[in-house]
Amino acid sequence: MRAPHSTYRLQIRPSFTLFDAADLVPYLADLGVDWVYLSPILTAEEGSDHGYDVTDMSTIDPARGGAEGLQALSAAAHAAGMGVLVDIVPNHMGIATPSRNRWWWSVLEQGRGSRYAEAFDIDWDAGNGKLLLPVLGDGENELAELKLADGELHYYGHRFPVAAGTAAEGDSAREVHARQHYELVNWRRADNELNYRRFFGVNTLAGLRVEEPWVFEESHAEERRWFDEGLVDGLRIDHPDGLADPKGYLGRLRKLTGGAYLLVEKILEPGEKLPEDWETEGTTGYDALADVDRLFVDPAGEQALTDSVPTEPFGHMIHGTKRNIADQLLHSEVLRLVRLLPADSGLDAGTAADALAELLACFPVYRSYLPQGAGYLADAVLAAKVRRPDLADALDRLHPLLNPLLDGGAGDRDGLGELAVRFQQTSGMVMAKGVEDTAFYRYPRLTSLNEVGADPGHFAVEPFELHTRLLRRQLEQPAAMTALTTHDTKRSEDTRARISVLAETPDQWRETLTQLSALAPMGDPAMESLLWQALIGAWPLSRDRAHGYAEKASREASTSTTWTDPDAGFEERMHAALDAAFDNPEVNALISGMVERIRVAGYSNALSAKLVQLTMPGVPDVYQGTEFWDRSLVDPDNRRDVDFARRRAALDAMADGGGRLPEVDEEGKAKLLLVTRALQLKRTRPELFSGYLPVKATGAAADHVFAFDRGGAVTAVTRLPLGLERSGRWRDTAVVLEPGSYRDVITGRTHESGGTVAAADLFGIYPVALLAREDKA
């Protein structure tokens, strides 16, 4: 198996096609990238910028460049000695426009008689034999808007098929609708009555049953072609937690690809490990992101930031948000579990739904993979009994049903049954919606920590602990991906790096927040803190970006306003407060003043975090454009167009710059220098990155150094830069290196070690150093 030394993620879309990516290959090669990493490229909903709403799994999207585009990119990448990694979506398909998805159209037209009925995860009995489609508006008589046209049923811009023999001359649209295999219902009924599995709470993404052999084969025929023709070298698997049998799926995929490099977009909670028997090189790196970020958070600031906006502890908060999701947005999934209970369970439907929802709210990780992870279910049962002792009997009855292996059943998925498997699929949905998409927008203590795969309740990581984790990563998953920014991060790496500085100056931040709240009140202290942190982290940003983020953040939080029932009064106050950041001199001065106080420290954190991520054990990914400063917020903000021409020009100038080193300033060229030199070293000297050992520092500021030796390449970075400045800088601090000659590949400077190198010399130009041992041939 060929594994990459690094990857570079590109968002392929109609405005940046596979042909555009092919044209970019020379720049990426010069940057030092090893593999090009593509977002989904199969045919998706028209106009989709992300590509996760695939409507045709048998073709590459013509709007994204089609088969010819992939051929062009693959040829360019391989000619440059680079590989190609592609993101695929096995869990669901896009159904927003039924006519674009022939599988879904067939099911609507033919019902259970369609050969594709088995491909989608539909509970026909729950809809009285019909597939419920939640598309109708809130009017009193929405079905009156149905029209018969061209042999189809039309509802405004929606088109639906008409089954053969169900429409005669003179029939009304409503009469024909009543005879179909589907029923159009009000959109609000989805949360309780939907009878097809969705991707989380998205009605327009219908779950697939790739555990069925023919569904797997037909939905992956195009991927098979890619590997048969040598076009693609590896795959990234989106949302494996939605699959009934992730282990089995990965085994089949490994065989289909001929043993290619496979990654899974799997969210691991702190301390959780990837199942050892999965056929994968590891995760896409959210766990690495969480570890790296916390190295640059000052633990001394925890209590002061906790006190700045009193909020319930995160662990209690997520229980409430997850329970709310189970009771509302995903209640239809809970009721489906209830319907699967055996008749002799001894539980009435109401009690069963209550107990199942409580278990889902108490589940400590995204999901288990029985027989592995049985302890997580046992822990959830115990936690649920503590929170709801009145449900103890129901929980005891459910436990063996959700894990039949407790009674000595078969030791694989075949012994579990549908109830146990579906509970595992559902727990991940509840976790994602309750934590990522709700609690992360409610918990304001230090928002750089509110990131996918992380627990904001875990404030900082000490260097000793991070060394331990990185050494374990080298031993257990050396080919897993590492990341700092993705298309799904709530804030990009440089936004988070600046926000993290607030932990070093919590009292000043608290004073600033108090003044902002007085000058531009919103009436929701937690949301005020979260939004002001976002502006400070991303400043300067456009007014439109600020307002777009605020609307999404506040509605996801669902405390003062919601997507389904917006509070006009609150949103007016919120948007007025954001306008004040641009228009009110006092508010603007508070924002810009805070930014200026932490700007340089933010640069230091950003460069240091990036170098750690690029050189730590694993395969580092650079998200498109982040070789310059990138202070994006949550999608779609982080999917904006990238000015590659500017980056190309800067890289060319750097190559011809006559040894001049860029300043650490707002242009971001210092970050470009760091990224390209680290990537080039990894690609050209991989033998220098074959191990992992901590490197110690001595002296007064030793705690401000974090360093490690990968086997000839030594990374050394600065942490907690404000504290370093206050303490009098480096003074007698030194980094302990084996005697020899080292070249800093970032600056080109040589450092001679007789056992130590002075930190003041090492960090004399930049807050980071990447040393290549000169006598390591």
DOTORGU-824302 format. One line per 2 residues: for each residue x, y, z of C-alpha. Coordinates in Angstrom, 2 decimals, m for minus. Layout:
residues N
X,Y,Z ~ ...;
end
This chain:
residues 777
0.00,0.00,0.00 ~ 1.22,3.46,m0.91;
0.55,6.12,1.73 ~ 1.03,9.87,1.25;
3.60,11.99,3.04 ~ 1.10,14.88,2.98;
m2.16,15.93,1.32 ~ m3.78,19.16,0.15;
m7.58,19.35,0.30 ~ m9.36,20.98,m2.64;
m13.08,21.76,m2.74 ~ m14.15,20.67,m6.22;
m17.30,22.47,m7.40 ~ m18.74,24.14,m10.49;
m16.61,27.25,m9.85 ~ m13.44,25.18,m9.33;
m13.51,22.02,m11.40 ~ m11.23,19.04,m11.78;
m9.65,20.80,m14.73 ~ m8.85,23.77,m12.49;
m7.34,21.35,m10.00 ~ m5.21,19.84,m12.76;
m3.92,23.31,m13.64 ~ m3.01,23.83,m9.97;
m0.82,20.71,m9.74 ~ 2.48,22.48,m10.60;
1.90,24.95,m7.76 ~ 1.05,22.16,m5.33;
4.13,20.22,m6.38 ~ 6.31,23.28,m5.80;
4.63,23.79,m2.43 ~ 5.78,20.31,m1.46;
2.42,18.52,m1.47 ~ 2.54,14.75,m1.95;
m1.10,13.90,m2.73 ~ m4.04,15.96,m3.97;
m7.11,15.39,m1.77 ~ m10.50,16.01,m3.43;
m13.93,16.70,m2.00 ~ m16.73,14.46,m3.41;
m16.79,14.46,m7.21 ~ m19.75,12.23,m8.07;
m22.84,13.82,m9.61 ~ m24.64,15.85,m6.95;
m27.59,18.20,m6.66 ~ m27.41,21.00,m9.17;
m25.47,23.93,m7.76 ~ m24.10,21.97,m4.79;
m20.81,23.47,m3.66 ~ m19.94,20.69,m1.20;
m20.87,17.57,m3.18 ~ m22.12,15.49,m0.25;
m25.62,15.34,m1.76 ~ m24.75,12.78,m4.44;
m27.63,11.99,m6.79 ~ m25.88,9.61,m9.20;
m23.17,7.32,m7.88 ~ m22.29,6.02,m11.32;
m20.93,9.23,m12.82 ~ m18.51,12.03,m12.04;
m20.39,15.31,m11.93 ~ m20.19,17.06,m15.32;
m20.41,20.38,m13.46 ~ m17.24,19.39,m11.59;
m15.36,18.37,m14.72 ~ m16.75,14.91,m15.38;
m14.72,11.82,m16.18 ~ m12.43,13.84,m18.47;
m11.65,16.18,m15.58 ~ m10.58,13.35,m13.29;
m8.48,11.91,m16.10 ~ m6.76,15.28,m16.56;
m6.12,15.75,m12.85 ~ m4.92,12.20,m12.35;
m2.53,12.48,m15.29 ~ m1.15,15.80,m14.04;
m0.75,14.58,m10.47 ~ 0.88,11.29,m11.40;
3.23,13.00,m13.86 ~ 4.35,15.20,m10.96;
4.91,12.17,m8.74 ~ 1.80,12.94,m6.68;
m1.11,10.73,m5.66 ~ m4.86,11.36,m5.65;
m7.14,10.90,m2.62 ~ m10.91,11.23,m3.12;
m13.69,11.78,m0.59 ~ m16.66,9.41,m1.11;
m20.13,9.34,0.48 ~ m21.46,5.80,1.07;
m24.03,6.61,3.77 ~ m26.63,8.65,1.89;
m27.83,10.17,m1.37 ~ m29.31,13.54,m2.25;
m33.06,13.50,m2.89 ~ m33.95,17.20,m2.90;
m34.65,16.94,m6.64 ~ m36.09,13.45,m7.15;
m35.80,13.62,m10.93 ~ m31.98,13.89,m10.61;
m31.79,10.65,m8.59 ~ m33.02,7.72,m10.68;
m32.85,5.33,m7.73 ~ m35.10,7.53,m5.61;
m37.39,8.34,m8.54 ~ m37.89,4.61,m9.12;
m38.83,4.08,m5.47 ~ m41.33,6.94,m5.58;
m42.85,5.60,m8.76 ~ m42.93,1.89,m7.97;
m42.85,1.74,m4.18 ~ m41.80,m1.57,m2.69;
m41.85,m3.02,m6.19 ~ m38.83,m0.99,m7.22;
m35.55,m2.89,m7.20 ~ m34.10,0.19,m5.47;
m36.53,0.02,m2.57 ~ m34.04,m2.21,m0.78;
m31.26,0.33,m1.35 ~ m32.84,2.98,0.87;
m33.44,2.55,4.59 ~ m37.24,2.82,4.59;
m39.76,1.57,7.16 ~ m42.78,1.19,4.88;
m45.11,m0.08,7.59 ~ m44.68,3.12,9.61;
m46.22,5.13,6.77 ~ m49.16,2.76,6.20;
m47.31,1.38,3.23 ~ m46.30,4.76,1.88;
m43.08,6.72,1.85 ~ m43.66,10.01,3.66;
m42.12,13.06,1.98 ~ m42.03,16.14,4.24;
m42.20,18.88,1.60 ~ m45.52,20.66,2.13;
m45.66,24.16,3.59 ~ m47.72,25.44,6.51;
m50.81,26.52,4.58 ~ m54.18,25.10,5.56;
m54.72,23.35,2.25 ~ m51.31,22.81,0.67;
m52.43,19.80,m1.37 ~ m54.65,22.19,m3.35;
m51.41,23.49,m4.85 ~ m50.69,20.12,m6.48;
m50.80,20.10,m10.27 ~ m50.80,17.31,m12.85;
m48.40,18.15,m15.65 ~ m46.56,16.02,m18.21;
m47.54,12.82,m16.43 ~ m46.11,14.03,m13.12;
m47.31,15.64,m9.90 ~ m45.93,19.14,m9.37;
m45.90,21.09,m6.11 ~ m44.43,24.51,m6.79;
m40.88,23.71,m7.94 ~ m41.03,20.05,m6.86;
m41.69,17.22,m9.32 ~ m42.81,13.70,m8.44;
m43.55,10.63,m10.57 ~ m46.97,9.10,m11.11;
m47.22,5.33,m10.93 ~ m48.52,3.51,m14.00;
m52.31,3.12,m14.00 ~ m52.96,5.65,m11.23;
m54.09,8.62,m13.34 ~ m57.11,8.70,m15.56;
m58.61,11.52,m17.56 ~ m60.57,13.84,m15.32;
m58.80,12.83,m12.10 ~ m57.71,15.66,m9.83;
m54.15,16.02,m8.69 ~ m55.24,15.22,m5.13;
m56.95,12.01,m6.25 ~ m53.87,10.91,m8.14;
m51.65,11.80,m5.18 ~ m53.75,9.54,m2.94;
m52.94,6.55,m5.18 ~ m49.15,6.93,m5.11;
m46.55,4.94,m3.18 ~ m45.57,8.16,m1.43;
m47.46,10.78,0.52 ~ m46.55,14.45,0.57;
m46.85,15.75,4.14 ~ m46.11,18.94,6.05;
m42.40,19.48,6.61 ~ m42.91,19.75,10.36;
m44.04,16.12,10.55 ~ m40.58,14.82,9.66;
m39.17,14.91,13.20 ~ m41.83,12.54,14.53;
m43.15,10.60,11.54 ~ m40.44,10.32,8.92;
m40.05,6.70,7.82 ~ m36.75,6.83,5.98;
m33.37,7.24,7.62 ~ m31.77,10.62,6.98;
m28.28,11.99,7.30 ~ m28.69,13.52,10.76;
m31.75,15.78,10.47 ~ m31.48,16.61,6.77;
m34.68,15.53,5.01 ~ m33.07,15.85,1.58;
m30.36,13.23,2.31 ~ m31.72,9.68,2.40;
m29.74,6.88,4.06 ~ m28.43,4.00,1.96;
m28.11,0.34,2.92 ~ m24.65,m0.41,1.56;
m24.54,m3.48,3.78 ~ m26.58,m5.16,1.02;
m24.02,m6.68,m1.40 ~ m25.70,m5.52,m4.60;
m26.14,m1.98,m3.24 ~ m22.46,m1.85,m2.38;
m21.45,m3.11,m5.82 ~ m23.69,m0.76,m7.79;
m22.98,2.27,m5.65 ~ m19.20,1.68,m5.90;
m18.86,0.66,m9.53 ~ m17.38,4.05,m10.41;
m14.82,3.83,m7.61 ~ m13.88,0.37,m8.87;
m13.21,1.91,m12.29 ~ m10.96,4.55,m10.74;
m8.70,1.90,m9.25 ~ m8.88,m0.49,m12.21;
m7.71,2.36,m14.45 ~ m5.14,3.70,m11.98;
m6.80,7.11,m11.69 ~ m7.05,7.30,m7.89;
m4.71,6.14,m5.13 ~ m6.82,6.33,m1.97;
m10.24,7.11,m0.52 ~ m11.59,9.14,2.38;
m14.85,7.68,3.70 ~ m17.48,10.17,4.82;
m19.50,9.41,7.97 ~ m18.86,5.68,8.50;
m20.86,5.91,11.74 ~ m24.04,6.04,9.68;
m23.41,2.60,8.21 ~ m24.95,m0.53,9.67;
m21.64,m2.38,9.49 ~ m18.60,m0.09,9.16;
m16.12,m2.92,9.66 ~ m17.67,m5.05,6.94;
m17.95,m2.08,4.61 ~ m14.27,m1.19,4.98;
m13.25,m4.80,4.38 ~ m15.21,m4.89,1.11;
m13.82,m1.50,0.11 ~ m10.23,m2.57,0.79;
m10.76,m5.52,m1.52 ~ m12.44,m3.41,m4.21;
m9.54,m0.94,m4.25 ~ m6.87,m3.60,m4.31;
m5.59,m2.70,m0.86 ~ m5.45,1.07,m1.31;
m4.97,3.76,1.34 ~ m8.25,4.34,3.22;
m9.19,6.99,5.77 ~ m12.41,7.36,7.74;
m14.10,10.56,8.83 ~ m14.56,9.15,12.30;
m14.97,11.42,15.31 ~ m13.17,10.02,18.35;
m14.00,11.39,21.77 ~ m11.06,12.06,24.15;
m9.51,8.73,25.10 ~ m11.47,6.74,22.54;
m9.61,4.52,20.06 ~ m10.49,3.50,16.54;
m11.56,m0.16,16.35 ~ m8.41,m2.14,15.72;
m10.00,m4.55,13.24 ~ m11.12,m1.89,10.76;
m9.40,m1.96,7.37 ~ m8.24,1.64,7.50;
m5.10,3.68,8.09 ~ m6.93,5.90,10.54;
m9.09,8.96,10.89 ~ m9.12,12.28,9.04;
m7.50,14.00,12.01 ~ m10.01,15.75,14.25;
m8.46,13.97,17.21 ~ m5.05,15.38,16.25;
m6.55,18.85,15.90 ~ m7.94,18.72,19.43;
m4.59,17.71,20.89 ~ m2.56,20.34,19.04;
m4.93,23.20,19.84 ~ m4.81,22.57,23.57;
m1.02,22.78,23.72 ~ m1.38,26.52,23.06;
m4.00,27.19,25.73 ~ m2.80,28.52,29.08;
m4.29,26.32,31.83 ~ m3.93,29.22,34.27;
m6.73,31.05,32.46 ~ m9.34,28.34,32.91;
m11.13,29.57,36.02 ~ m11.22,33.23,34.99;
m12.69,32.34,31.59 ~ m15.16,29.97,33.23;
m16.32,32.83,35.43 ~ m16.57,35.35,32.56;
m19.96,34.02,31.43 ~ m21.37,31.50,33.91;
m22.61,28.46,32.01 ~ m23.54,24.97,33.15;
m20.66,22.45,32.91 ~ m20.24,21.12,29.40;
m20.97,17.52,30.35 ~ m24.35,18.49,31.79;
m25.05,20.82,28.89 ~ m24.60,18.15,26.25;
m26.87,15.77,28.11 ~ m29.61,18.36,27.78;
m28.93,19.20,24.15 ~ m28.71,15.54,23.15;
m31.91,14.72,25.00 ~ m33.63,17.59,23.22;
m32.46,16.26,19.85 ~ m33.69,12.75,20.70;
m37.07,14.13,21.77 ~ m37.52,16.48,18.82;
m35.41,16.59,15.67 ~ m34.60,12.86,15.69;
m37.66,11.59,17.52 ~ m38.71,9.65,14.42;
m35.52,7.58,14.78 ~ m36.30,6.88,18.44;
m39.81,5.77,17.52 ~ m38.37,3.47,14.88;
m36.30,1.83,17.61 ~ m39.45,1.43,19.70;
m41.16,m0.34,16.80 ~ m38.31,m2.84,16.71;
m38.73,m3.93,20.33 ~ m39.94,m7.51,20.73;
m43.55,m7.89,21.78 ~ m42.50,m9.55,25.03;
m40.14,m6.72,26.09 ~ m42.55,m5.74,28.85;
m42.27,m2.06,27.86 ~ m45.04,0.21,26.72;
m44.22,2.51,23.82 ~ m44.05,5.70,25.88;
m41.71,4.30,28.52 ~ m39.55,2.66,25.88;
m39.19,5.92,23.94 ~ m38.31,7.80,27.11;
m35.68,5.24,28.14 ~ m34.15,4.98,24.67;
m33.92,8.76,24.40 ~ m32.24,8.89,27.80;
m29.71,6.25,26.77 ~ m28.93,8.20,23.61;
m28.47,11.38,25.65 ~ m26.11,9.57,28.04;
m24.06,7.76,25.40 ~ m20.44,8.88,25.95;
m19.14,8.48,22.37 ~ m20.63,8.72,18.91;
m21.35,5.00,18.68 ~ m20.17,1.55,19.61;
m19.32,m1.24,17.17 ~ m20.46,m4.32,19.01;
m18.93,m6.55,20.17 ~ m16.34,m3.75,20.54;
m17.42,m0.86,22.68 ~ m19.92,m2.78,24.75;
m18.58,m0.89,27.76 ~ m19.88,2.39,26.34;
m23.42,1.03,26.33 ~ m22.97,m0.25,29.88;
m21.71,3.18,30.93 ~ m24.70,4.83,29.29;
m27.06,2.53,31.17 ~ m25.44,3.49,34.47;
m25.48,7.21,33.67 ~ m29.12,7.01,32.61;
m30.05,5.34,35.89 ~ m28.35,8.13,37.83;
m30.18,10.82,35.87 ~ m33.50,8.95,35.67;
m33.83,6.39,38.47 ~ m37.52,6.08,37.57;
m36.42,4.38,34.34 ~ m34.11,1.82,35.98;
m36.35,m1.16,35.23 ~ m36.85,m0.11,31.60;
m33.12,0.41,31.16 ~ m32.37,m3.05,32.54;
m34.83,m4.52,30.05 ~ m33.34,m2.59,27.15;
m29.68,m3.33,27.88 ~ m29.64,m6.99,26.72;
m31.83,m6.11,23.74 ~ m29.39,m3.44,22.60;
m26.46,m5.79,23.18 ~ m27.55,m9.43,22.70;
m23.92,m10.45,23.23 ~ m24.48,m9.95,26.96;
m26.26,m13.28,26.96 ~ m23.53,m15.11,25.08;
m24.78,m14.38,21.59 ~ m22.63,m14.60,18.49;
m19.48,m12.50,18.57 ~ m20.15,m10.53,15.40;
m22.77,m8.30,13.84 ~ m24.85,m11.26,12.64;
m25.73,m11.98,16.24 ~ m26.99,m8.48,17.03;
m30.28,m8.03,15.23 ~ m31.74,m4.86,13.70;
m32.57,m3.13,17.00 ~ m29.00,m3.28,18.29;
m27.51,m2.23,14.95 ~ m29.93,0.66,14.47;
m29.34,1.96,17.99 ~ m25.64,2.19,17.13;
m26.46,4.17,13.98 ~ m28.78,6.48,15.91;
m26.42,7.34,18.79 ~ m23.98,9.00,16.39;
m26.74,11.12,14.89 ~ m27.85,12.33,18.32;
m24.26,13.10,19.36 ~ m23.54,15.08,16.20;
m26.67,17.20,16.33 ~ m26.67,17.66,20.10;
m22.98,18.48,20.49 ~ m21.45,19.73,17.23;
m24.51,21.59,16.01 ~ m26.00,22.81,19.29;
m23.81,22.77,22.39 ~ m20.76,24.09,20.54;
m22.79,27.24,19.89 ~ m23.93,27.52,23.51;
m20.69,27.03,25.41 ~ m18.72,30.30,25.30;
m15.82,29.78,27.72 ~ m13.05,29.63,25.08;
m14.53,28.99,21.67 ~ m11.28,27.88,20.02;
m11.91,24.62,21.89 ~ m15.42,24.13,20.49;
m14.30,21.92,17.64 ~ m15.44,18.65,16.13;
m13.73,15.71,17.83 ~ m12.91,17.73,20.93;
m14.46,18.23,24.34 ~ m14.56,21.93,25.31;
m14.68,20.78,28.91 ~ m11.04,19.68,28.45;
m9.28,23.03,28.61 ~ m5.58,22.45,27.96;
m3.03,19.70,27.50 ~ 0.34,19.70,29.24;
3.46,19.02,27.12 ~ 4.12,15.70,28.90;
0.65,14.45,28.01 ~ 0.90,15.57,24.39;
4.28,13.85,23.99 ~ 2.66,10.68,25.30;
m0.19,10.96,22.81 ~ 2.12,11.67,19.88;
4.38,8.75,20.73 ~ 1.32,6.51,20.89;
0.18,7.89,17.52 ~ 3.56,7.00,15.99;
3.27,3.46,17.30 ~ m0.40,2.83,16.53;
m1.46,4.94,13.53 ~ 1.52,6.48,11.75;
m0.40,6.80,8.46 ~ m3.54,8.45,9.87;
m4.29,11.98,8.76 ~ m3.65,15.06,10.86;
m5.57,18.29,10.30 ~ m6.02,21.78,11.68;
m8.66,23.08,9.27 ~ m11.28,21.16,7.30;
m14.45,22.00,5.39 ~ m16.33,21.20,8.62;
m14.31,23.03,11.27 ~ m16.30,25.60,13.22;
m13.37,28.04,13.00 ~ m10.24,27.75,10.89;
m6.84,27.14,12.45 ~ m5.67,30.76,12.49;
m8.97,31.99,13.91 ~ m8.64,29.50,16.74;
m4.95,30.32,17.28 ~ m5.81,33.95,17.99;
m8.82,33.16,20.19 ~ m6.68,30.81,22.29;
m4.53,33.76,23.33 ~ m7.48,34.96,25.44;
m6.57,32.23,27.93 ~ m3.35,34.15,28.58;
m5.17,37.42,29.22 ~ m8.53,36.38,30.72;
m9.03,39.41,32.94 ~ m8.56,41.84,30.08;
m10.90,39.78,27.93 ~ m13.52,39.77,30.68;
m13.29,43.56,30.99 ~ m13.60,43.96,27.22;
m16.59,41.63,27.11 ~ m18.31,43.60,29.88;
m17.85,46.83,27.95 ~ m19.07,45.29,24.68;
m22.16,43.94,26.40 ~ m22.93,47.39,27.78;
m22.41,49.20,24.50 ~ m24.04,46.64,22.19;
m26.33,44.36,24.21 ~ m27.96,41.35,22.63;
m29.77,39.95,25.66 ~ m28.02,36.56,25.55;
m24.67,36.69,27.42 ~ m23.41,33.34,26.16;
m24.15,34.20,22.54 ~ m22.61,37.65,23.00;
m19.36,36.08,24.20 ~ m19.32,33.52,21.39;
m19.94,36.12,18.68 ~ m17.44,38.66,20.00;
m14.80,35.93,20.19 ~ m15.60,35.03,16.58;
m15.12,38.61,15.45 ~ m11.88,38.99,17.36;
m10.57,35.71,15.95 ~ m11.50,36.52,12.35;
m10.91,40.30,12.37 ~ m10.81,42.04,9.96;
m13.76,40.45,8.18 ~ m16.56,41.77,6.02;
m19.87,42.80,7.50 ~ m21.68,40.17,5.43;
m19.47,37.39,6.77 ~ m20.05,38.54,10.34;
m23.82,38.65,9.96 ~ m23.94,35.31,8.14;
m22.02,33.61,10.91 ~ m24.12,35.23,13.64;
m27.36,34.05,12.10 ~ m26.12,30.47,11.80;
m24.53,30.39,15.26 ~ m27.55,31.82,17.07;
m30.06,29.58,15.32 ~ m27.94,26.47,15.85;
m27.66,27.32,19.55 ~ m31.46,27.44,19.70;
m31.54,29.45,22.90 ~ m32.72,32.91,21.83;
m33.79,32.07,18.28 ~ m34.14,28.99,16.06;
m34.17,28.01,12.41 ~ m37.81,26.96,12.49;
m39.12,29.83,14.64 ~ m36.77,32.83,14.43;
m37.14,35.45,17.16 ~ m37.23,38.70,15.22;
m36.60,40.86,18.28 ~ m33.49,39.03,19.37;
m32.08,38.78,15.87 ~ m32.60,42.51,15.35;
m30.62,43.25,18.53 ~ m27.92,40.78,17.54;
m27.45,42.23,14.07 ~ m27.49,45.76,15.47;
m24.70,44.79,17.87 ~ m22.62,43.40,15.01;
m23.22,46.53,12.97 ~ m21.89,48.50,15.94;
m18.58,46.67,15.57 ~ m18.21,48.39,12.20;
m20.09,51.66,12.76 ~ m19.80,52.58,16.44;
m16.32,54.03,17.18 ~ m16.34,52.81,20.80;
m17.31,49.26,19.91 ~ m14.91,49.20,16.98;
m12.10,50.43,19.22 ~ m12.76,47.67,21.75;
m12.65,44.98,19.04 ~ m9.66,46.33,17.15;
m7.84,47.14,20.40 ~ m8.23,43.59,21.69;
m7.07,42.23,18.34 ~ m3.96,44.41,18.42;
m3.08,43.25,21.94 ~ m3.15,39.58,20.96;
m2.24,39.75,17.25 ~ 1.46,38.88,17.56;
0.76,36.10,20.05 ~ m1.86,34.81,17.62;
0.74,34.69,14.87 ~ 3.02,32.71,17.19;
0.30,30.23,18.10 ~ m0.70,29.80,14.46;
2.83,29.16,13.19 ~ 3.62,26.86,16.09;
0.44,24.82,15.76 ~ 0.97,24.49,12.02;
4.53,23.23,12.35 ~ 3.52,20.70,15.00;
0.68,19.44,12.79 ~ 2.85,19.22,9.67;
5.66,17.30,11.35 ~ 4.01,15.19,14.07;
3.35,11.49,13.42 ~ 0.75,11.07,10.70;
m0.11,12.40,7.27 ~ m0.65,16.18,7.46;
m3.40,17.76,5.40 ~ m3.32,21.39,4.33;
m6.84,22.66,3.72 ~ m7.07,24.78,0.59;
m5.61,28.25,1.03 ~ m4.36,27.78,4.58;
m0.75,28.09,3.54 ~ m1.56,31.79,4.03;
m3.40,33.10,7.08 ~ m6.97,31.89,6.95;
m9.40,33.28,9.51 ~ m12.55,31.59,8.33;
m15.60,30.72,10.39 ~ m17.99,27.81,9.95;
m19.20,26.70,6.52 ~ m20.03,28.13,4.08;
m17.53,30.78,5.18 ~ m14.65,28.30,5.07;
m15.51,27.28,1.50 ~ m14.96,30.69,m0.05;
m12.90,30.93,m3.23 ~ m9.14,30.83,m2.75;
m6.83,33.28,m4.52 ~ m4.34,30.73,m5.79;
m2.73,33.23,m8.16 ~ m1.60,35.31,m5.19;
m0.20,32.25,m3.47 ~ 1.55,31.11,m6.62;
3.14,34.54,m7.04 ~ 4.27,34.59,m3.41;
5.80,31.13,m3.68 ~ 7.61,32.06,m6.90;
8.93,35.25,m5.31 ~ 10.10,33.27,m2.32;
12.09,30.94,m4.56 ~ 13.71,33.95,m6.25;
13.98,36.09,m3.14 ~ 17.74,35.97,m2.70;
17.52,34.67,0.85 ~ 15.21,37.37,2.19;
12.90,36.00,4.85 ~ 9.32,37.28,5.09;
8.20,39.19,8.15 ~ 5.62,37.70,10.48;
2.86,40.11,9.53 ~ m0.64,40.22,8.14;
0.46,39.19,4.64 ~ 0.92,35.61,5.81;
4.03,34.89,3.75 ~ 5.85,33.64,6.83;
3.25,30.90,7.13 ~ 3.67,30.05,3.45;
7.42,29.72,4.03 ~ 6.86,27.40,6.98;
4.34,25.23,5.12 ~ 6.39,24.81,1.96;
9.66,24.08,3.76 ~ 8.02,21.50,6.05;
6.17,19.79,3.20 ~ 9.26,19.72,1.01;
11.35,18.17,3.77 ~ 8.73,15.49,4.45;
8.50,14.63,0.76 ~ 12.23,14.64,m0.04;
13.61,13.28,3.25 ~ 10.94,10.89,4.60;
13.61,8.95,6.50 ~ 13.91,11.92,8.87;
10.32,11.32,9.99 ~ 10.46,7.65,10.94;
10.22,7.87,14.74 ~ 9.25,10.07,17.65;
11.12,11.18,20.76 ~ 10.48,14.20,22.97;
13.17,16.89,23.06 ~ 13.72,18.60,26.38;
14.38,22.25,27.19 ~ 16.18,23.71,30.20;
16.22,27.11,31.82 ~ 13.83,29.77,33.08;
11.40,29.59,30.14 ~ 11.61,25.86,29.43;
7.83,25.49,29.77 ~ 7.41,27.75,26.75;
9.21,25.29,24.45 ~ 7.66,22.21,22.89;
10.00,20.09,20.79 ~ 10.35,16.59,19.37;
12.73,14.60,17.17 ~ 11.15,12.55,14.36;
14.38,10.67,13.62 ~ 16.60,13.41,12.25;
14.05,16.21,11.83 ~ 13.58,18.23,15.02;
10.54,20.44,15.52 ~ 10.74,23.19,18.13;
7.94,25.70,18.76 ~ 6.94,28.44,21.17;
3.90,28.08,23.41 ~ 2.09,30.63,25.61;
3.85,33.64,24.00 ~ 2.25,36.34,26.18;
3.49,34.62,29.31 ~ 6.93,34.32,27.74;
6.97,38.05,27.04 ~ 5.90,38.93,30.57;
8.58,36.69,32.12 ~ 11.47,38.39,30.32;
11.73,36.27,27.17 ~ 14.10,33.31,26.77;
17.02,34.31,29.04 ~ 19.03,31.14,29.79;
16.57,28.75,28.14 ~ 18.14,26.13,25.88;
16.92,23.20,23.80 ~ 18.70,19.92,24.45;
19.95,18.43,21.17 ~ 22.44,15.69,20.43;
25.84,17.13,19.51 ~ 26.01,17.92,15.83;
25.14,20.39,13.13 ~ 21.53,21.27,12.40;
20.05,23.38,9.62 ~ 16.78,25.19,10.19;
15.03,24.50,6.88 ~ 12.65,27.41,7.48;
15.30,30.12,7.85 ~ 18.31,28.37,6.33;
20.36,29.12,9.44 ~ 22.78,26.54,10.85;
22.89,25.76,14.57 ~ 25.81,23.92,16.13;
24.94,21.86,19.18 ~ 27.39,20.75,21.76;
24.45,19.31,23.70 ~ 22.20,22.36,23.73;
21.14,25.27,21.52 ~ 20.09,28.57,23.07;
16.37,29.19,22.60 ~ 17.07,32.86,21.88;
19.16,31.79,18.89 ~ 16.77,29.08,17.77;
13.77,31.43,17.85 ~ 15.64,34.59,16.89;
13.70,35.10,13.64 ~ 10.52,33.02,13.96;
8.76,31.45,16.96 ~ 9.34,28.06,15.32;
12.24,26.02,13.99 ~ 12.44,22.85,11.90;
15.95,21.44,12.20 ~ 17.34,18.85,9.81;
20.33,16.97,11.20 ~ 23.09,17.70,8.72;
24.98,14.46,9.41 ~ 21.83,12.35,8.90;
22.50,11.32,5.31;
end
